[in-house]
Structures are given as C-alpha cells and as structure tokens.
C-alpha cells in the first residue's frame, strides 16, 4: 500500500481522515498540530506556496491558531482544557503542561511577523515566569520538556544566534621528553613486518 507525506497530511486534515480529530488527539491535539505545521513549512519552503492537501493543512492551522488565541486566559496562560473549553488553573504542572504544549506548536505554526503580537509575547512571558518561580519544585518530565522546548524555539526564531566561527588553534611546540637512563634496560623487541613474512604468491 503506497504512502506519502501528502496522504499522511490528508489523514490529519480531511473530515474523513483517520487522525483529523484534534479534540480527542493526545495532549489536546498539540502534537498533531505540531507535526502538521512542520510538514506544511517544509512543503512551502520547497515549493513556495501551499496547494491541495497542503493548503487545507494551512487552513486548519489558521483555524486552531485563532482558537488558541481566543481561549487564552487573562494572565497569559493557555487553557488547561486545550481546545475543548476555556479553563484556568493555579497548579504549576497543570499550567505548564497546557501552555508549554500550546506554545510549542504555535512556534512552528506562526509566521515570523506574528511572533511579536501581544498575545504571543504574553504567553511566553507567563510560561517563563512560572518556570522561574517554581524552579525548585518537581514537575512532570513531559510538561517540563515541552515548556522549555517552546521557549527554545521562540528564542531561536526571534533572536537567532549566528553560528560562531571556530577560533584558530595555535599548536605550540610539544615539550621534549626527558631522557632517563634505565637501571636495568630491557632488551629491545623488534617487530618484523607482516608483509615480509607473507608467502610468495604463486606464479
């Protein structure tokens, strides 16, 4: 059975697609949207524009970008029920789990000129503050990973760091080994070349 990236994208976007349902996907659908964003980005980077299934993917991403923004809480965190309903929590792990997942896929889905919008910067600021204030507390690894990864992606996009040029390495003269006279020098062992011991090839 032949498969392709286009067919996989269709399974995430078309109404009859096997994996199109964001609300019932793992982690509120954020992993689905993150993968869809990367696939769309790669296609547009190669072809310049989105067509067919890729255009449908972009339209779906725009729909959920608007949903994420509309369900954002007043303090800048994102809904702990993801896209199902608006909900706010004071629990540290619950907050970073939802905000980290949401910001992670948004960093892949949003174009560069939208990263400076107030609601995006507010979400980044709130998540950063939560991580700093609770730095000495334990956290579920997945929630912590997605939160930190979203901040890394944001930093890489708004303030890309140029690749540093390697510094030239100056090789100093190696120190000369000290010559010591052995009290009981061992006899020198001479190793013969394997080539000289090899039998002569037959004519």
N, C-alpha and C positions, 0 to 999 in steps of 0.2 A: 504494500500500500504506500504510494508516494506521499511524502510530506514536504512541506516548505515553510519558510518563515511567514509567507503570506497566508497560508492556510492556518497556521497557528494564531496569527493575528485575527483572522476571521472568527476563530473559535472563542476569542475574547471580546469581540465587538458585535457580531451579528446577533439578533434576538434569539435565533435558534442555535446559537453557538453553545458548545458544551460548557464553556467556562465564562460566559458573559456576565453572570450574576455577581455583581460587586458586593452587594449587601451580605451575601452568605459565603463569601470567599474568606480565607484565613486573614486574620488581623484587619478586619473591616474592609478588605479588598485592596489594601495598600500595596501588597506585593504584586497583585495583578496589574495595578496601575503603574507601578514602578517598571515592571517588565515591558508593558505596553509603551511606556514613554521612551525607554531605551531603543526599542525596535523602531518606533517612529523616527526618533532622532537619527538613527543610523541610515534609514531609508532616505530621509530628506537630505542628509549630508552627502549621500551618494548621487541622488537624482535631482536635487534642488527643490522639488515640490512633492506634495503628497497626492497620490491618485488612488482610486478604487478603495481597497481594504485599508490602505494607509490613511486615506482621507477620513474614512469612517473612524479609524482609531484616533485621529486627531480630534474629531468632533466629540468623541466620547471623553477624551481627556479634558477638553474645554468644559464639558458639562460638569465633570467632577471637580475641576478647579473652582468653578463658580459655587458648587455645593460646599466644598471645604471652606471657602471664604464666608459663605452665608451662615454656616454653623459654628464659626469660630466664637469662642467665649469672649466676654468683655475684657478679661485680664490678659488676653492674647493667646491662651492655650486653646487647643482644638478639642472638639467634642470627644468625650471618652466613649461615646457610642458610635464614633466614626461618622458614617453617613446615614445611620438608621434614625437618629434623633439628636437634638442638641442636649448635651449634659456636661456639667462641670463637676470636678472633684477636687478635694483638698489633699487627697492621698498622693504622696510623691511618686510612687511607682506607677500608679494608675495614670497620672498626668503625663509622665514622660513616655509611657508606652504609646498613648494615643498621639501626642504631639510629635514624638520622635518619628513614628511611622508616617504620619501625615506630611511632615516637613521633608522627609526623605524622598518620597515620590514627587512632591512638589518641586524639589530641587532639580529633578530630572525632567519634569514636565513643563515648567515655566520657561519662557524665553528670557534672555538676559535683561531686556529692558523692563521686565516686570519684577525683578528681584528687589528693586528699590521701592516698591509700593509699601505703603504704611503697614498694611495687614501682614505682609510677609516679614518685614523687619520686626514687627511687634511679636510675631510668633517665635522668631529666632531669639529675641531678647528674653522672652518669658521662659523658654526652654533653657537657655543659658543660665538664667538666674536660678531656676530650680536645681540645676545640676551643681551650681556653686554652693547654694545654701545647704544642700543635703549631701555635700561631698563626702562626709564621714559616715553616711548611712549606707546600709546594704541595699542592693537593688537587683531585680531580676535581670540576668545577663542579656536576654533578648531585648528588653526595653532599653537598657543602658546602651547596648551596641547600636541600635537604630537611632537613638537620640544623638549619640556622638557622631555617627556617620552622617547624619543630616547636617550637622554643624560643619563637618569637614567639607562636604560638598558645597555648602554655602560659601565658605571661606575660599575654596578653590575657584569658584565662579566669580565672586565679587572682587577678590584681591588675588589674582593668580600670581604665584611666585615664579619668577624666571628660574630656569634650571641653572644652578651655579656652575661656572666654569671650573674644572679641576685645577687646583693650584699646581704649578710645576714643582716637581720633586727634585731637589738637588742632592745628588748622591755624593756623599763625602768619601774620601779615600778610606777604605776599610783598615782597621788597625792591624798592624803586623803582629802575627802570633809570636809569642815569646818562645825562644828556643831553650829547651831544657834537656839536660843530659840525663838519660835514664841510668839508674844504678845497674840494673840487670837488663840490658836491652834484649828484647825477644828477637828471634831470627825473622828476617823478612820473608813473607809468604808471597810468592809470585804467582799470579793467576794467568794461565795461558788462555789465549783467545779460543773461543769455541769454533771459530772459522778454521783455525789451523788444525783442529782436531777432527774436523768433519771428513768423512771418507771421500776419496776422489770419485767424482761422478763417472759412471761407465760411458764409454765412447758411444 
